[in-house]
Amino acid sequence: MRSIICLVLICGFMLSCKDEATFIPRDFNTVEIETILEDSLLSIRAIDILNDGSLTFAANNGAYGLYDPKKESWQISKQVYDTLQLEFRSVAHTTSDFFMLSVGNPAMLFKTGDQGTMELVYFEEHPKVFYDSMIFWNDQEGIAIGDTTEDCLSIIITRDGGNTWHKLSCDVLPKAKEAEGAFAASNTNIAVKGNNTWIATTAGRVYFSEDKGKSWSVVQTPVINAKETEGIYSMAFYDDMNGFAIGGDYTNPESNTANKIITNDGGNTWTLIASGKEPGYRSCVQYVPNGNGKELVTVGFKGIDYSKDGGDSWKSISKEGFYTLRFLNDSVAYAAGQKRISKLMFK
């Protein structure tokens, strides 16, 4: 009798484990869009969700702001530096500070200061300087990447919480291709998981570091990249192994050939997926939280798309245009674009 009971318990445990291992993706069909900020002068490509759930952005015209979802209120400011017209397309945060990085020459990186204003922590002048994306590994270490100025990508790193930033020498980076850079389209051409870092470029290449930027390798992907407007625009990793990237050509947004790639070996190899199928050009892709690496959402100025099978097939769920997207939870996200920031509720 005892052996029979044990057998029943073991079988029950095995069935329970099997049930838990079966992931059933949802099937979003619509998205409800609630605009929470409108400004006819703004073009917003950089947003970030802070640890408390509040939303930050930085944009053109030196504008940046903070949204309190509990009070449903904004605090918006303008960063002034001499007579320059600052444009921000990269933002990031630590537990204690918010950072924003301008595009163009000169490049200027600001962080929240002790006096309640933003303070300049990095400044770089060069005819070709153009920074595209920024992210932190942890509260002390962060990275920002930009276009080639010499023979390699521009990569700056902080190891002291963002107080000081240092540019990597080309001696420790792979040689760049001619005019190789990154697209400052959505602040999503850097992805990090633990110590691992991936950078997606205009040349359709992915740079990889397993030690938070101390050493680097690079692989060529099959993404279309013959023209200067083609390449990888956005990349996301669900975990250390599984990643997805999307791009194409923003001047030919309907083209959907060779613009989507996937990896399941940590970025060592990339494979075309859904080539010749919708969507075409998109500027941002994000994994849906708790989606087991199967659920993805893309946004671009031509609309919003959803996949429940890891990117093999997609459905258009809205024609509303946005540049960038960040998930608050597994069914709510914030998206930003031309003249607005919106709250997206997927159903």
Rosetta silent file (secondary structure, phi, psi, omega in degrees, C-alpha in Angstrom):
SEQUENCE: MRSIICLVLICGFMLSCKDEATFIPRDFNTVEIETILEDSLLSIRAIDILNDGSLTFAANNGAYGLYDPKKESWQISKQVYDTLQLEFRSVAHTTSDFFMLSVGNPAMLFKTGDQGTMELVYFEEHPKVFYDSMIFWNDQEGIAIGDTTEDCLSIIITRDGGNTWHKLSCDVLPKAKEAEGAFAASNTNIAVKGNNTWIATTAGRVYFSEDKGKSWSVVQTPVINAKETEGIYSMAFYDDMNGFAIGGDYTNPESNTANKIITNDGGNTWTLIASGKEPGYRSCVQYVPNGNGKELVTVGFKGIDYSKDGGDSWKSISKEGFYTLRFLNDSVAYAAGQKRISKLMFK
SCORE:     score description
SCORE:     0.000 S_00000001
   1 L     0.000  -44.014 -177.699    0.000    0.000    0.000 S_00000001
   2 H   -62.002  -39.572 -179.633    2.759    2.416    0.954 S_00000001
   3 H   -66.706  -34.168  177.855    4.519    1.868   -2.381 S_00000001
   4 H   -66.392  -42.839  178.664    1.271    2.551   -4.232 S_00000001
   5 H   -60.863  -44.334  179.450    0.780    5.807   -2.311 S_00000001
   6 H   -61.455  -41.105  179.603    4.349    6.860   -3.083 S_00000001
   7 H   -62.917  -41.784  178.424    3.838    6.070   -6.756 S_00000001
   8 H   -62.642  -43.070 -179.953    0.643    8.144   -6.833 S_00000001
   9 H   -64.459  -40.804 -179.883    2.418   11.080   -5.161 S_00000001
  10 H   -65.237  -44.042  178.463    5.351   10.889   -7.575 S_00000001
  11 H   -61.815  -42.668  178.719    3.029   10.759  -10.587 S_00000001
  12 H   -61.684  -40.331  178.432    1.041   13.680   -9.222 S_00000001
  13 H   -63.931  -42.252  179.784    4.236   15.676   -8.716 S_00000001
  14 H   -64.009  -41.634  178.457    5.379   14.929  -12.259 S_00000001
  15 H   -64.811  -39.132  179.226    2.029   15.994  -13.694 S_00000001
  16 H   -62.674  -44.268  179.063    2.114   19.177  -11.604 S_00000001
  17 H   -63.146  -39.687  178.924    5.593   20.028  -12.901 S_00000001
  18 H   -63.273  -40.620  178.433    4.454   19.353  -16.438 S_00000001
  19 H   -63.230  -42.728 -178.526    1.477   21.679  -15.996 S_00000001
  20 H   -66.643  -29.728 -177.227    3.691   24.420  -14.595 S_00000001
  21 H   -80.334  -13.403 -179.447    6.120   24.083  -17.496 S_00000001
  22 L   -83.078  112.545  179.638    3.401   24.553  -20.099 S_00000001
  23 L   -98.910  126.500  177.766    3.311   28.200  -21.108 S_00000001
  24 L  -110.912  106.513 -178.914    0.215   29.432  -22.866 S_00000001
  25 L   -67.193  150.767  174.226    0.821   32.834  -24.460 S_00000001
  26 L   -74.317  178.743 -178.235   -1.917   35.383  -24.451 S_00000001
  27 L  -138.859   77.500  178.944   -3.402   36.670  -27.676 S_00000001
  28 L   -63.076  133.871  178.619   -3.610   40.460  -27.657 S_00000001
  29 L  -118.162  -23.728 -178.331   -5.975   41.724  -30.327 S_00000001
  30 L  -140.299  165.046  173.582   -6.403   45.371  -29.433 S_00000001
  31 E  -138.766  128.461  175.930   -4.664   48.142  -27.546 S_00000001
  32 E   -90.098  128.232 -174.214   -6.373   51.012  -25.747 S_00000001
  33 E  -114.308  120.610  178.309   -4.383   54.228  -26.093 S_00000001
  34 E  -117.829  112.050  179.963   -4.663   57.031  -23.535 S_00000001
  35 E   -74.461  126.814 -178.201   -2.590   60.131  -24.280 S_00000001
  36 E  -111.012  -10.018  174.504   -1.037   61.531  -21.092 S_00000001
  37 E  -149.719  130.372  175.386    1.092   64.299  -22.630 S_00000001
  38 E  -128.380  131.592  176.672    0.553   66.388  -25.752 S_00000001
  39 E  -155.152  114.821 -173.945    2.939   69.030  -27.056 S_00000001
  40 E   -66.185  -14.065 -177.861    3.002   70.050  -30.695 S_00000001
  41 E   -95.283   -7.651 -172.171    6.673   71.068  -30.461 S_00000001
  42 E  -101.238  143.692  168.001    8.060   67.803  -29.121 S_00000001
  43 E  -124.852  113.865 -167.163    9.473   64.715  -30.816 S_00000001
  44 L  -114.303  116.390 -179.233   10.079   62.116  -28.095 S_00000001
  45 L  -120.110    1.672 -176.541   12.339   59.101  -28.665 S_00000001
  46 E  -135.813  113.443  175.041   13.648   58.466  -25.157 S_00000001
  47 E  -131.839  160.542 -179.685   11.545   57.365  -22.175 S_00000001
  48 E  -154.406  140.117  177.599   12.359   55.391  -19.038 S_00000001
  49 E  -100.404  122.189 -178.735   10.336   53.915  -16.178 S_00000001
  50 L   -78.267  171.958 -175.333   11.863   54.530  -12.759 S_00000001
  51 L   -61.353  -27.498 -178.982   11.869   52.062   -9.872 S_00000001
  52 L   -89.627    4.498  179.211    8.760   53.635   -8.330 S_00000001
  53 L    91.225   -4.653  176.838    6.773   53.332  -11.569 S_00000001
  54 L   -75.794  160.466 -173.362    7.030   56.979  -12.547 S_00000001
  55 E  -114.848  134.956  175.400    7.905   57.859  -16.134 S_00000001
  56 E  -118.040  156.886  173.954   10.701   60.092  -17.397 S_00000001
  57 E  -148.565  159.593  167.475   11.429   61.462  -20.848 S_00000001
  58 E  -143.149  146.838 -168.972   13.866   63.719  -22.654 S_00000001
  59 L  -148.577 -160.681  176.280   13.323   65.136  -26.126 S_00000001
  60 L   -74.703  176.764 -179.286   14.103   67.934  -28.551 S_00000001
  61 L    57.456   21.479  178.846   14.044   71.622  -27.583 S_00000001
  62 L    69.852   10.800 -173.674   15.940   70.671  -24.411 S_00000001
  63 E   -79.613  141.873  171.794   12.723   69.348  -22.875 S_00000001
  64 E  -151.942  157.679 -175.561   12.642   66.690  -20.176 S_00000001
  65 E  -163.938  171.274 -178.812   10.078   65.674  -17.624 S_00000001
  66 E  -133.390  130.721  179.171    8.720   63.355  -14.955 S_00000001
  67 E  -109.383  126.708  176.072    5.223   61.843  -14.797 S_00000001
  68 E   -98.846  106.667 -176.194    3.693   60.812  -11.466 S_00000001
  69 L   -68.977  -23.023  179.356    1.072   58.139  -12.278 S_00000001
  70 L   -71.833  -41.088  178.993   -0.478   58.346   -8.803 S_00000001
  71 L   -93.536   -9.046 -176.130   -1.195   62.051   -9.142 S_00000001
  72 L    52.265   48.427 -176.288   -1.471   61.879  -12.941 S_00000001
  73 E  -133.770  153.240 -179.712    0.698   64.991  -13.104 S_00000001
  74 E  -112.618  145.812  164.234    3.784   66.162  -15.012 S_00000001
  75 E  -118.948  115.762 -174.719    6.827   68.175  -14.027 S_00000001
  76 E  -122.685  135.632 -179.021    8.459   69.452  -17.217 S_00000001
  77 E  -132.192  172.302  176.588   11.649   71.488  -17.559 S_00000001
  78 E  -127.758  126.055  177.998   13.969   72.749  -20.262 S_00000001
  79 L   -84.899  124.021 -179.214   17.726   72.185  -20.198 S_00000001
  80 L  -113.677  135.792  174.515   19.624   75.278  -21.332 S_00000001
  81 L  -144.723  107.878 -175.265   23.308   75.388  -22.260 S_00000001
  82 L    51.539 -130.328 -179.925   24.622   78.611  -23.802 S_00000001
  83 L  -107.124   12.115 -176.629   22.703   79.167  -27.051 S_00000001
  84 L   -71.207  143.733  172.820   22.604   75.501  -28.122 S_00000001
  85 L   -94.989   94.265 -172.941   19.343   73.860  -29.143 S_00000001
  86 L   -76.305  140.156  174.587   19.716   70.603  -27.240 S_00000001
  87 L  -129.658  126.641 -177.723   18.079   67.408  -28.437 S_00000001
  88 E  -110.754  130.379  175.580   17.999   64.311  -26.235 S_00000001
  89 E  -128.778    6.364  178.150   17.446   60.783  -27.557 S_00000001
  90 E  -133.635  128.865  173.062   19.048   58.795  -24.739 S_00000001
  91 E  -136.117  158.017  176.512   17.930   58.535  -21.121 S_00000001
  92 E  -160.849  170.886  179.598   18.731   56.130  -18.289 S_00000001
  93 E  -150.072  156.517  166.167   18.451   55.908  -14.519 S_00000001
  94 L  -114.246 -173.277  177.329   19.916   54.446  -11.363 S_00000001
  95 L   -59.950  -33.837 -172.133   18.161   54.139   -8.011 S_00000001
  96 L  -109.926  -17.127 -170.985   19.102   57.717   -7.176 S_00000001
  97 L  -136.736  155.171  175.095   19.690   59.578  -10.449 S_00000001
  98 E  -114.685  140.559 -176.619   18.283   60.313  -13.903 S_00000001
  99 E  -127.752  145.371  174.508   20.559   60.807  -16.931 S_00000001
 100 E  -143.864  140.212 -171.639   20.020   62.302  -20.383 S_00000001
 101 E  -126.762  129.546 -177.077   22.453   62.499  -23.292 S_00000001
 102 E   -84.798  156.311  173.334   22.259   64.872  -26.243 S_00000001
 103 L   -95.488  163.005  175.405   22.845   64.040  -29.904 S_00000001
 104 L    82.759  179.570 -175.248   25.101   66.035  -32.198 S_00000001
 105 L  -105.762  122.204    3.606   28.189   68.119  -31.606 S_00000001
 106 L   -83.953  154.700  173.613   28.958   68.793  -28.813 S_00000001
 107 E   -84.874  132.979 -179.278   27.685   65.719  -26.951 S_00000001
 108 E  -133.999  129.416 -179.632   26.537   66.523  -23.415 S_00000001
 109 E  -113.493  124.769 -178.339   25.494   64.102  -20.701 S_00000001
 110 E  -114.480  148.501  172.772   23.545   65.445  -17.721 S_00000001
 111 E  -131.560  158.300  176.566   22.601   63.848  -14.412 S_00000001
 112 E   -61.410  134.571 -178.051   20.368   64.973  -11.582 S_00000001
 113 L  -103.567  171.263 -178.120   22.331   67.186   -9.244 S_00000001
 114 L   -71.629  -17.512 -176.633   22.216   67.785   -5.515 S_00000001
 115 L   -98.137   10.204  177.323   20.744   71.267   -6.010 S_00000001
 116 L    87.283    5.406  176.379   17.642   70.129   -7.870 S_00000001
 117 L  -123.363  163.129  178.245   18.966   70.927  -11.354 S_00000001
 118 E   -76.851  139.107  179.353   20.703   68.811  -13.971 S_00000001
 119 E  -119.074  144.075 -177.949   24.492   68.943  -13.934 S_00000001
 120 E   -77.218  124.611 -178.963   26.874   68.299  -16.829 S_00000001
 121 E  -119.449   -9.233  176.175   29.031   65.182  -16.257 S_00000001
 122 E  -152.357  138.532 -177.749   30.388   64.501  -19.767 S_00000001
 123 E  -141.926  130.188  179.959   31.232   66.767  -22.701 S_00000001
 124 E  -142.073  128.909  176.467   32.696   65.771  -26.073 S_00000001
 125 L  -111.560  129.769  176.030   33.396   67.846  -29.168 S_00000001
 126 L  -169.825  140.785 -179.320   34.002   66.224  -32.554 S_00000001
 127 L   -56.840  -27.632 -176.823   32.579   66.875  -36.040 S_00000001
 128 L  -104.123    3.322 -174.044   31.206   63.311  -36.147 S_00000001
 129 L   -65.851  134.007 -179.831   30.082   62.914  -32.539 S_00000001
 130 L  -165.085  103.597 -178.727   26.547   61.546  -32.223 S_00000001
 131 E   -92.324  144.164 -166.843   25.404   59.440  -29.259 S_00000001
 132 E  -118.890  -28.205 -171.059   22.436   57.134  -29.713 S_00000001
 133 E  -160.788  154.480 -177.070   21.610   55.097  -26.606 S_00000001
 134 E  -152.005  144.902  178.850   22.386   54.713  -22.896 S_00000001
 135 E  -159.770  158.427  177.103   21.698   52.164  -20.147 S_00000001
 136 E  -113.043  139.464  171.152   22.991   51.124  -16.710 S_00000001
 137 L   -75.959  -37.961 -177.604   24.057   47.641  -15.627 S_00000001
 138 L  -159.020 -171.578 -175.144   23.634   48.604  -11.974 S_00000001
 139 L   -68.360  -16.925 -177.784   23.692   51.679   -9.753 S_00000001
 140 L  -105.989  -29.696 -169.674   27.421   52.220  -10.311 S_00000001
 141 L  -119.123  128.946 -179.876   28.113   51.120  -13.876 S_00000001
 142 E  -142.912  166.411 -176.326   26.580   52.432  -17.072 S_00000001
 143 E  -143.049  144.127  171.106   27.271   52.670  -20.792 S_00000001
 144 E  -132.742  145.784 -176.933   26.376   54.952  -23.692 S_00000001
 145 E  -129.179  152.033 -178.575   27.126   54.302  -27.349 S_00000001
 146 E  -149.823 -177.014 -176.709   27.418   56.460  -30.412 S_00000001
 147 L   -69.270  164.034  178.570   28.547   56.679  -34.009 S_00000001
 148 L   -66.834  131.291  172.385   32.111   56.157  -35.184 S_00000001
 149 L  -111.700  -31.432  176.713   34.369   59.166  -34.829 S_00000001
 150 L  -117.481 -106.170  179.766   37.751   57.507  -35.476 S_00000001
 151 L  -114.602   12.270 -177.455   38.092   53.787  -36.318 S_00000001
 152 L  -151.215  165.407  174.141   35.587   52.383  -33.821 S_00000001
 153 L   -58.590  153.208  172.447   32.200   52.992  -32.293 S_00000001
 154 E   -85.691  119.610  178.484   32.017   55.685  -29.632 S_00000001
 155 E  -132.763  122.107  175.648   31.493   53.993  -26.269 S_00000001
 156 E  -116.000  144.604 -174.425   31.617   55.814  -22.941 S_00000001
 157 E  -135.060  142.762  171.164   31.397   54.039  -19.577 S_00000001
 158 E  -115.738  144.251  175.211   30.960   55.093  -15.957 S_00000001
 159 L  -124.348   10.036 -177.041   32.017   53.031  -12.937 S_00000001
 160 L  -130.423   38.184  176.407   31.158   55.562  -10.235 S_00000001
 161 L    77.890   15.832  177.836   27.420   56.024  -10.494 S_00000001
 162 L    91.912    6.264  179.018   27.535   58.381  -13.449 S_00000001
 163 L   -73.919  -36.374  176.964   29.686   61.091  -11.885 S_00000001
 164 L  -134.054  147.882 -178.753   32.470   60.576  -14.424 S_00000001
 165 L  -131.253  141.431 -177.945   32.477   58.953  -17.885 S_00000001
 166 E  -130.324  135.761 -178.975   35.432   57.722  -19.936 S_00000001
 167 E   -84.227  133.001  178.904   35.568   56.937  -23.645 S_00000001
 168 L   -69.564  141.642  174.947   36.947   53.532  -24.637 S_00000001
 169 L   -73.619  148.692  176.211   40.043   53.468  -26.793 S_00000001
 170 H   -63.750  -15.313  178.182   39.767   51.918  -30.242 S_00000001
 171 H   -64.458  -24.568 -176.370   42.497   49.524  -29.073 S_00000001
 172 H  -107.289    7.819 -178.278   39.908   47.564  -27.073 S_00000001
 173 L  -122.126  150.833  173.727   37.107   47.666  -29.669 S_00000001
 174 L   -61.495  149.393  178.108   36.545   45.911  -33.002 S_00000001
 175 L   -66.514  133.842 -179.308   37.353   48.043  -36.017 S_00000001
 176 L   -76.897  153.891  169.001   34.235   49.774  -37.298 S_00000001
 177 L   -76.037  168.493 -179.273   32.928   49.479  -40.813 S_00000001
 178 L   -56.668  122.822  177.020   32.816   52.603  -42.948 S_00000001
 179 L    59.947   23.663 -179.622   30.488   55.162  -41.297 S_00000001
 180 L   -68.607  137.563  177.452   29.185   52.519  -38.856 S_00000001
 181 L  -155.427 -150.041  176.491   27.041   53.860  -36.070 S_00000001
 182 L  -139.305  160.085  179.917   23.699   53.286  -34.430 S_00000001
 183 L   -92.347  124.948  178.901   20.232   54.696  -34.969 S_00000001
 184 L   -86.177   59.417 -170.451   19.078   57.175  -32.329 S_00000001
 185 L   -99.860  -28.016 -174.207   15.503   56.083  -32.945 S_00000001
 186 L  -158.753    8.260 -178.036   14.241   54.732  -29.617 S_00000001
 187 L    60.064   35.335 -178.187   17.121   54.344  -27.113 S_00000001
 188 L  -133.150   30.654  172.773   16.950   50.567  -27.634 S_00000001
 189 L  -101.150   13.646  164.866   20.058   49.572  -29.556 S_00000001
 190 E  -120.053  137.574  172.607   21.814   48.515  -26.337 S_00000001
 191 E  -130.361  140.892  177.584   20.615   45.503  -24.354 S_00000001
 192 E  -131.941  142.900  171.253   22.048   44.251  -21.045 S_00000001
 193 E  -142.868  113.380 -175.554   21.506   41.121  -18.965 S_00000001
 194 L    60.694 -127.138  178.025   23.768   40.699  -15.945 S_00000001
 195 L   -85.776   -9.159 -175.065   27.318   41.359  -17.139 S_00000001
 196 E   -81.800  141.873 -178.943   26.380   40.764  -20.774 S_00000001
 197 E  -138.750  134.490  176.613   25.977   43.661  -23.202 S_00000001
 198 E  -125.022  140.523  177.505   24.844   43.745  -26.819 S_00000001
 199 E  -127.505  129.372  179.349   24.974   46.718  -29.222 S_00000001
 200 E  -104.193  139.292 -172.823   23.146   46.795  -32.571 S_00000001
 201 L  -123.282  170.595  177.517   24.490   48.951  -35.399 S_00000001
 202 L   -65.014  -24.148 -179.459   23.605   50.538  -38.713 S_00000001
 203 L   -83.540    6.520 -178.430   25.877   47.999  -40.428 S_00000001
 204 L    72.201   22.733 -179.981   23.645   45.153  -39.259 S_00000001
 205 E  -106.166  157.461  175.503   26.285   44.019  -36.786 S_00000001
 206 E  -124.603  119.613  175.163   25.952   43.118  -33.099 S_00000001
 207 E   -87.382  146.876 -177.812   28.776   43.885  -30.685 S_00000001
 208 E  -137.518  137.106  172.568   29.022   41.751  -27.544 S_00000001
 209 E  -132.743  131.532  178.831   30.756   42.103  -24.183 S_00000001
 210 L   -99.385    3.854 -175.335   30.547   39.517  -21.405 S_00000001
 211 L  -134.526   39.838  176.605   32.319   41.683  -18.818 S_00000001
 212 L    55.497   45.478  170.141   30.409   44.984  -18.782 S_00000001
 213 L    90.051    8.665  179.361   32.391   46.639  -21.534 S_00000001
 214 L   -82.233  -33.337  177.721   35.957   45.590  -20.742 S_00000001
 215 L  -138.532  155.597 -172.073   36.341   43.392  -23.829 S_00000001
 216 L  -141.788  149.979  168.799   34.363   43.130  -27.072 S_00000001
 217 E  -133.974  171.572 -178.393   33.620   40.921  -30.072 S_00000001
 218 E  -147.095  143.882  175.809   31.348   41.508  -33.066 S_00000001
 219 E  -128.939  148.658  174.721   29.235   39.381  -35.433 S_00000001
 220 E   -89.365  132.661  176.944   27.577   40.210  -38.723 S_00000001
 221 L  -103.995  166.374  179.636   23.838   39.525  -38.894 S_00000001
 222 L   -83.966   11.082  178.065   21.722   38.992  -42.032 S_00000001
 223 L   -63.045  140.415  177.955   19.702   42.187  -41.493 S_00000001
 224 L   -57.749  132.385 -176.188   19.458   44.360  -44.596 S_00000001
 225 L  -154.649   25.811 -175.534   22.121   47.095  -44.401 S_00000001
 226 L   -71.859  -31.474 -178.602   23.138   48.133  -47.931 S_00000001
 227 L  -104.643  160.666 -178.342   21.935   51.732  -47.544 S_00000001
 228 L   -68.478  -17.087  177.536   22.765   54.239  -44.827 S_00000001
 229 L   -94.158    2.579  179.112   19.105   54.233  -43.757 S_00000001
 230 E  -105.882  158.228  178.249   19.080   50.431  -43.343 S_00000001
 231 E   142.185 -164.452  178.564   20.259   48.305  -40.439 S_00000001
 232 E   -89.855  124.354  179.890   19.193   47.293  -36.949 S_00000001
 233 E   -98.923  -27.081 -174.391   17.130   49.959  -35.217 S_00000001
 234 E  -153.522  148.348 -178.306   16.151   48.146  -32.010 S_00000001
 235 E  -147.523  144.819  177.210   17.122   45.066  -30.025 S_00000001
 236 E  -142.660  147.099  173.618   15.847   43.316  -26.891 S_00000001
 237 E  -120.511  132.957  176.743   16.917   40.283  -24.861 S_00000001
 238 L   -81.533  -36.817  176.603   14.498   38.258  -22.746 S_00000001
 239 L  -151.746 -166.586 -176.239   17.341   36.450  -20.954 S_00000001
 240 L   -63.821  -23.235 -173.084   21.024   35.664  -21.532 S_00000001
 241 L  -104.931  -37.192 -167.772   20.266   33.458  -24.523 S_00000001
 242 L  -104.157  119.917 -179.379   17.153   34.715  -26.286 S_00000001
 243 E  -139.260  162.630 -179.011   17.080   37.980  -28.193 S_00000001
 244 E  -142.453  143.481  177.199   15.241   39.693  -31.019 S_00000001
 245 E  -139.140  150.599 -178.012   16.127   42.642  -33.240 S_00000001
 246 E  -142.543  153.341  177.850   14.230   44.639  -35.828 S_00000001
 247 E  -168.992 -124.878 -176.914   14.962   47.382  -38.289 S_00000001
 248 E   120.772 -133.356 -176.259   14.733   47.879  -41.994 S_00000001
 249 E  -142.329  112.308 -175.789   14.626   51.201  -43.788 S_00000001
 250 L   -68.520  -18.790  176.834   12.618   54.121  -42.426 S_00000001
 251 L   -82.418  -10.232  176.879   12.523   55.694  -45.896 S_00000001
 252 L  -137.074   66.756 -168.355   10.812   52.529  -47.201 S_00000001
 253 L   -67.092  -18.080 -179.623    8.741   51.470  -44.176 S_00000001
 254 L   -80.106  -18.646 -178.986    6.553   48.959  -45.995 S_00000001
 255 L   -67.706  127.970 -177.565    9.520   46.775  -46.949 S_00000001
 256 L  -123.683   22.728  179.456    9.615   43.707  -44.693 S_00000001
 257 L   -89.424  127.057  173.815   12.448   41.716  -46.269 S_00000001
 258 L    54.873   42.061  179.928   15.385   40.775  -44.014 S_00000001
 259 L  -117.974    4.750 -179.848   14.451   43.234  -41.267 S_00000001
 260 E  -134.553  131.773 -178.628   13.815   40.860  -38.347 S_00000001
 261 E  -136.587  157.590 -177.408   16.329   38.511  -36.681 S_00000001
 262 E  -138.822  148.810  173.639   16.398   36.186  -33.686 S_00000001
 263 E  -131.914  144.869  172.306   19.060   34.512  -31.544 S_00000001
 264 L  -128.285   16.073  177.829   18.820   31.673  -29.031 S_00000001
 265 L  -127.745   33.183  176.203   22.521   31.336  -28.281 S_00000001
 266 L    76.328   16.423  177.371   23.251   34.661  -26.633 S_00000001
 267 L    94.840    3.533  175.799   23.905   36.534  -29.860 S_00000001
 268 L   -65.500  -38.668  176.842   26.632   34.284  -31.265 S_00000001
 269 L  -133.784  147.875  179.655   24.426   33.614  -34.280 S_00000001
 270 L  -128.921  140.419 -176.720   21.390   35.437  -35.661 S_00000001
 271 E  -124.673  138.262  174.112   18.752   34.067  -38.014 S_00000001
 272 E   -63.550  141.524  178.041   16.244   35.860  -40.202 S_00000001
 273 L  -138.985  143.160  178.789   12.664   35.372  -39.071 S_00000001
 274 L    52.379   34.870  177.441    9.358   36.368  -40.686 S_00000001
 275 L   -70.277  132.790 -175.983   11.228   37.762  -43.681 S_00000001
 276 L    82.301    4.739  177.302    8.787   38.999  -46.263 S_00000001
 277 L  -118.450  158.063  176.042    6.048   39.147  -43.652 S_00000001
 278 L   -64.838  152.786    1.979    4.696   42.059  -41.668 S_00000001
 279 L   -86.056  164.916  171.240    5.757   44.190  -39.954 S_00000001
 280 L   -83.473 -141.164 -178.554    8.044   46.293  -42.093 S_00000001
 281 L   -55.690  131.694  170.921   10.301   48.961  -40.619 S_00000001
 282 L  -138.505  149.839 -175.374    9.870   49.495  -36.883 S_00000001
 283 L   -98.169  -10.976 -177.407   11.955   51.627  -34.532 S_00000001
 284 E  -151.365  137.506  172.275   11.445   49.721  -31.267 S_00000001
 285 E  -131.214  141.042  178.280   10.882   46.138  -30.115 S_00000001
 286 E  -141.347  141.385  170.671   10.287   44.958  -26.538 S_00000001
 287 E   -74.639  141.728  173.714    9.575   41.607  -24.932 S_00000001
 288 L   -75.921  127.278  178.481    6.320   41.487  -22.973 S_00000001
 289 L   -56.012  142.602  179.104    7.161   40.835  -19.290 S_00000001
 290 L    63.016   22.443 -179.239    6.300   37.324  -18.097 S_00000001
 291 L   -98.035   10.968  175.106    5.802   36.267  -21.705 S_00000001
 292 L    59.529   24.951 -179.135    8.346   33.445  -21.581 S_00000001
 293 L    73.131    8.659 -179.202   10.296   35.024  -24.432 S_00000001
 294 L  -101.247  -29.278 -174.891    7.398   34.347  -26.774 S_00000001
 295 L   -97.935  128.184 -178.408    5.468   37.619  -26.617 S_00000001
 296 E  -134.794  149.871  173.100    6.858   40.691  -28.377 S_00000001
 297 E  -130.511  135.465  172.932    5.571   44.144  -29.268 S_00000001
 298 E  -117.632  150.522  171.858    6.992   46.479  -31.888 S_00000001
 299 E  -133.625  154.409  175.230    6.195   50.125  -32.518 S_00000001
 300 E  -165.492  178.384 -177.296    7.021   52.523  -35.311 S_00000001
 301 L   -71.052   -5.328  176.678    5.479   55.498  -37.037 S_00000001
 302 L  -101.242   -2.798  176.697    3.385   53.039  -39.081 S_00000001
 303 E   142.429 -173.707 -176.587    1.786   51.250  -36.139 S_00000001
 304 E  -120.468  135.140 -177.532    1.917   48.693  -33.320 S_00000001
 305 E  -131.027  153.695 -176.691    2.377   44.947  -33.811 S_00000001
 306 E  -133.691  138.410  173.953    2.202   41.910  -31.529 S_00000001
 307 E  -126.542  138.612  176.969    3.685   38.399  -31.727 S_00000001
 308 L  -112.960    5.603 -178.028    2.844   35.489  -29.440 S_00000001
 309 L  -128.018   37.369  175.667    5.237   32.966  -30.998 S_00000001
 310 L    74.613   14.925  176.763    8.651   34.559  -30.572 S_00000001
 311 L   101.514    2.794  179.599    8.448   36.674  -33.706 S_00000001
 312 L   -71.954  -35.236  176.141    7.573   34.001  -36.238 S_00000001
 313 L  -138.292  153.742 -174.857    4.201   35.617  -36.966 S_00000001
 314 L  -136.660  155.206  171.022    2.765   39.045  -36.193 S_00000001
 315 E  -131.021  140.016  174.491   -0.539   40.848  -36.107 S_00000001
 316 E   -78.687  124.950  179.815   -1.148   44.557  -36.442 S_00000001
 317 E  -113.259   -4.132  174.424   -3.148   45.759  -33.433 S_00000001
 318 E  -167.011  147.506  174.180   -3.059   49.506  -34.132 S_00000001
 319 L   -97.807    3.438  177.285   -2.108   51.945  -36.863 S_00000001
 320 L   -67.332  135.781 -175.331   -1.234   54.615  -34.287 S_00000001
 321 L   -96.124  135.409  174.182    2.377   55.710  -34.692 S_00000001
 322 L  -142.142  163.516  177.905    5.021   55.826  -31.961 S_00000001
 323 L  -100.098  -34.741 -171.815    8.832   55.805  -31.831 S_00000001
 324 E  -147.521  160.504 -171.380    9.554   54.001  -28.579 S_00000001
 325 E  -149.936  142.290  171.383    7.916   51.804  -25.930 S_00000001
 326 E  -140.347  134.781 -179.301    8.527   50.577  -22.352 S_00000001
 327 E   -84.572  135.287  172.582    6.415   48.074  -20.424 S_00000001
 328 L   -87.320  -39.663  173.505    5.166   48.903  -16.940 S_00000001
 329 L  -152.314 -163.502 -172.463    3.818   45.366  -16.472 S_00000001
 330 L   -81.013    5.705  175.246    2.670   42.513  -18.702 S_00000001
 331 L  -142.698   -1.031 -179.686   -0.321   44.377  -20.133 S_00000001
 332 E  -128.325  135.956  178.667    0.430   48.098  -19.717 S_00000001
 333 E  -141.521  163.799  169.523    3.152   50.130  -21.408 S_00000001
 334 E  -109.599  141.323  178.045    4.130   53.715  -22.126 S_00000001
 335 E  -133.391  146.489 -179.414    4.871   54.807  -25.693 S_00000001
 336 E  -131.091  155.628  179.958    6.235   58.074  -27.050 S_00000001
 337 E  -168.134 -144.297 -179.007    6.429   59.635  -30.472 S_00000001
 338 E   -73.065  115.927  171.861    5.639   62.769  -32.398 S_00000001
 339 E    73.585    4.498 -175.251    3.983   65.360  -30.156 S_00000001
 340 E  -160.368  161.426  166.098    2.855   62.917  -27.433 S_00000001
 341 E  -126.376  136.961 -176.384    3.368   60.274  -24.788 S_00000001
 342 E  -131.428  156.746  171.532    0.614   57.694  -24.275 S_00000001
 343 E   -98.706  128.029 -176.773   -0.345   54.900  -21.939 S_00000001
 344 E  -111.132  127.265  178.179   -1.019   51.651  -23.808 S_00000001
 345 E  -118.348  111.167 -173.819   -3.286   48.944  -22.376 S_00000001
 346 E   -86.446  137.444 -176.346   -3.099   45.665  -24.294 S_00000001
 347 L  -138.791    0.000    0.000   -6.186   43.431  -24.432 S_00000001
